[in-house]
Amino acid sequence: MLAALVLVAGVLLDRFAPQPYTGLPLLAAAPLIAGATLSFRSALAVVCVTCVVSVLVDIERGRPATPLIVDLAVVSVIGVLALAVNRLIVRQGRDLALARDVAERVQRAVLPEPPRMVGPLTVAAGYTAAQAEARIGGDFFAVQETPFGVRMIIGDVRGKGVAAVAAVAIAIGAFRQEAEYAPSLVTLGQRMDEAVARDTACSGPVPAMEGFITAVLAEVSTDGEVLSLVNHGHPPPYLIHDGRLARLDPTVPQLPLGLGLVDPTHTDSVPADVVRLPPGASLLLVTDGVTEARDKRGAFYDPLASERMHRRFSDPGAVVDALTEDVGHWTGGERGDDMAILVVTRRHRPPRVA
């Protein structure tokens, strides 16, 4: 439609504008617009129509043969360029689609969906990229059943792009390995700190305050009664129960993972925070894409101040959907950071033992 409007405007300008003004620039712009927005066949049709219109307008105005040929040559050359641009855009579109597909496959490989049910818990998770084109980032989560209970992590790697994805792979790999053997969450955090710091050291010089990971480690006992938490510089999680939302601030905040500053000889002196997890209660873990989301006035989003989050939820998936929608409403659809959400709910009935 835009190409047609420009073409008509060029004809009218050629017909009614005083000399020496002509509508040739607008006639030439029509193929360019078509080449950038339409399919190749449609763009070719616009180029042909524009060439015919240029000749007819010059004949109608009684212009000599030489200016007529020059105008036709100008429109034809620009038309050929427009068709070349069309092919280039199509090729770049294919490359972008392939890159997105590869990025999505990498994201699924590095950050697979957690199991829907594990131990006494029902699980749901959500990941929203800051930009619709980007399907890969530095936020991550994992849930794993271990001999000590169900252990989980949610974290945020400082940085973006491929380096962040590599750090996510290291963090999740370290978590899955050590969660099976670390006797406590504090020891688990210390071992993960060593693994991430070791990988950072092997990667070469790292600028100050870079190459670390904020994370919350959580553990639910095998019977679902007890919830333990260790916070490594990450936004605190929330407990949802009976329509109320409570923030679980850490008693003793720990350093982020990967700095290599955790003293293994003092890990036993740092207690994990322990709270009761009633049947039907949910643990909500988020990244700073939630807590640092801003509205138009620059105010941060606070789940505690949201009426939408102070209600009863039927399942953890409903919590993820409600929070994602609420943050989107708060920011007006604009996001400055990736947003990861992990929710686990203690089932009312314990799982059957075969």
N, C-alpha and C positions, 0 to 999 in steps of 0.2 A: 504493500500500500504506500509506503514511504517513497519507494522508487517511482511508482506511478505518479504520485503527487509532485515530485521533483521534475519528472518529465513534462507534466502538464504545465508546471510553472515556467519551465524553460521555453515551451512553445508560446505561452502567453507573453513572456518578456520579449521573445524574438518578434512577435507580431505587433505589439503595441508600444514597446520602449522606443524612445527617440534615438536617432543615430548619435554616436557610434555604438551605443549599448546594444548587446545581443544576449540571447539566452543560452549561448553555447556552453558557458561554465555549468549551468544547471543541467543541460542535456548530458554533458559529460559526467556529471555527478550521479546520474541515475544508474549507469552500469556499475559504478563503484559500490553504491548502496546494495544493489542486487547481488553483486559478487560476494559481499561480506555477510549477507543475511539469508540468501535463498539457496536452493539446490543448484547444481551445475546446469542442469537443463533449463531451469527457470531463469537463471542468470544469463545463459546464452540467448534465450528468447528476448530478454530485455535489451541485450546488446544489439541484436538484429533490429528490433523495433526502433531503438534509438537512432541507429544508422539511417533507417528509412525515413524517420521523422526529420532528421537533420537535413537530408536531401530535399524532402518535400517543402520544408520551411524556406530553404534557400531558393527553391524554384518559385514558390509563391511570392517571395519578396523580390524576385527578378534579379538575383545576384548573378554575377558572371561565373563562368565555369571554374576559373582558378580559385576564387574564395570558396565555392561549393566543394571543390575537391579537397581543399585544405581543411574545411570544417569536417568533412567526412573522414579524412585521415586522422584528425585529432580524436574524434569520437571513437573510431575503430581502434586506435592504439590504446586509448584508455579502457575500451571494452576488453581488449586482450589482456591488459594488466589486471582488470577486475576478475577475469576468469582464472588467471594465475593465482590471484589472492584467494579465490574460492577454493582451489585445489589445496593451497597451503593450509587454509583454515581446516579443511576436512582432514588433512593428514595430521595436523596438530591435535584435532579432536580425537582421532583414533589413538594417538600416542598418549594423550591425557587419560583416556578411558582405560588403556592398558596399565598406565602407572597407578591409577586409582585401584584397579583390580588387584595388582600386585601388592599395593599398600594394605588393602583390606585383608588379603590372604596372610600377609606378614602379621598384621594385627591379631588375626584369629589364631595364628600359630603361637605367637608370643603371649597373647592374652585370651585364652579360650574361655568360653562361658562356664561359670561354675556349675556343679551339679544342682539340680532343682531340689533334691532332698539329700541330706547328709546327716547321719546320726539322728539326734532328736530335733533337727532344725529343717526348716524350709528356707530356701535361698532364692534371692533375686538380685540382679545387678543391672546397671545401666551405664552407658558411656556416651557422652555427647561431646563431639569435638568443637573447638572454638570456632572453626570455619567449616562450612559444609563440604568444602573441597578436600579437607584434611581428615583422613580416617585413621590417623596414627599419631600417637603422642606419648607423653611421659607419665600419664596417670595409669595406675594398675591396681589389681586386686586378685586375690586367690583364696580359695577355701579348700581345706584338706582334713580328712579324718585321720587321726593318729592314735597311738596307744594312750595318749594323755587326754584325749577328747578331740573335739573339732577345733582346729586352729585356723585362723584367717588373718589376712593382712590387707590393708589398703594403703597405698603410698603414692608419692609424687616425686618424680625425678626432676632435679633442677636442670633446665635446658630443654631444647626441642630437637625435632628432626631425628636423623638416623642415630646420632650419639645417644639420645634419650631412649630410643628403642633398644639399643644394645644394653644400656644400663638396666632397663626394665627386664630384659631377658636374664641378666646376671642376678638381679634381686629375686625374681620369681624362682629361678633355679636354685638359688641358695635357700630360699624359704622352703621349697618342697623337699630339699635334701635334709636340712637341719630340723625341720618340724617333726620328723619321725624320731629323732634321737635326743634333741635338747630336752633336759628334764624340766625346764621352766621357760616361761616367756622371756625372762630377763636374759637367760643364757642363749636363747634363740636369737634375740636381738644382738647380743655380743658377737655371735658367730656370723650373723649376716653382715654386721659392721666390718668384720675382718674380711669377708669375701668381697664386699663392694670396694673396700679400701685397697685390697690387693689388686683387683681388676683396674681400679683407677691408677694405681702406681705403674701397672704394666702398660697403660695407655699413653704414658709420657707426661710432660709437664701439664699441670692443671691450674688455671687461674685461681686466686684466692676466693674462697666461698663458693667454688664450683665443684661439681662431681660428688654431690651428696644427695641423700634421699630422705625425705620426711615420711614417716609411716606410723600406723597404729597396728600393734599386734594384739590379737584377741584370742581367747580360748574359752570354749564352753565345755564343761565337764560332760562325761559320757551320759549322765542322767539328765543333763540339761539344767540342773539347778543353779550352778555357779558359773558366773562370767568373770573372767580375769582380763585385765587390760594393761598394756604398757605403751606409752605414747612417746615416740621419738620425734618431737618437734612438729607434730602434725595437728591439724584442726581436730578438736575432741569429737568423739562419737556421741550419739544420742540414744536414750532408752525411751521407747514408746510403749505405754501400757495403760489400759483403761481410758483411752482417749487423751492421755497426757503425754507431753514431751519433756524430757529432762536431759540436760547436757551433762556428760560424764567427764568433767575436767580432771586432769591427772594430779595426783597428790605430789608426785616427784617427777616432773618432766625430764625426759632423757634427751641426749644430744641426737641429731639426725644420724642416720646410718651412712657409712662410707667415709667419715672423717678420720677413722682410726684412733679416736681418742677415748674409747670405752676401755676402762681398766678391767681386764678379766678377773683380777684378784678381788674385785669388790662387787662383782655382780650379785652375789648372794645377799649383800647388805641392802640392795635396792628392791623393795617389795613391789609386787604388782598390785594394782588396784583391783579389789574383788567386790562384786555386787551380786545380788540375787537376781536370777532371771526367771520370773514367774511364767507359768504356762500362758501362751498367747502373747507374751511380750516380744518386742522386736528390738534388735540392735541396729541402729542406722549409722553407717560409716560413710563419710564423704571426703572429697578432696577440696582444696581451696577454690576450685572453680565454683563451688556452691557458696562458701562463706565469704568469698571476696567478690561475688557478683554485685554490681552496682546498678542503681536506678538512674534516671535522668538527672537527679540532683546530686549524684555521687554517693548516696547512702548505701552501706553494705547490706546485703540480704542476711536476715537472721531467722532461722527456722523457728526459734522460740517465740518470735513475735508474729508468726503467721497463723491465722486461724485455720487455714487449710490443713496444717500439720497437727493441730490439736483435735484429733477425732479418732474414732475407731477405724481400723483398716482390716479388710477381710483377709488379706494375704500380703506377703512382702512385695509382690509385684505392684500392688496398689500403692504402696509407699513410694516406690521408685517413680511410678507414673505421676503421682501427686506432687512430689518434690520437683521433678523435672519440669512439669507444667507451671508450678508456682515460681520457680526461678526464671523461666522464660517470660512469665507475665511481669515479674519484677524488673527485668532488664529490658523489656520491650522487644525481646527476640535477639538482642545483641549480646555476644559473649566475648570476654577478653581472654578466657583461659578454658582449657579442657575441663570437663566435669565428669567425675566418676562417682558412682553411688553403689554401695553394697548394703543389702539388708538381709538379716537372718532372723527368723521368727521361730520361737520354741513351740512345737506342736503341743496341742492339748493332750493327745494320746501318745504314749511312748511307742517307738517302733517295735514291731513284732520281731521276736528272736526266733529264727528258724531252728 
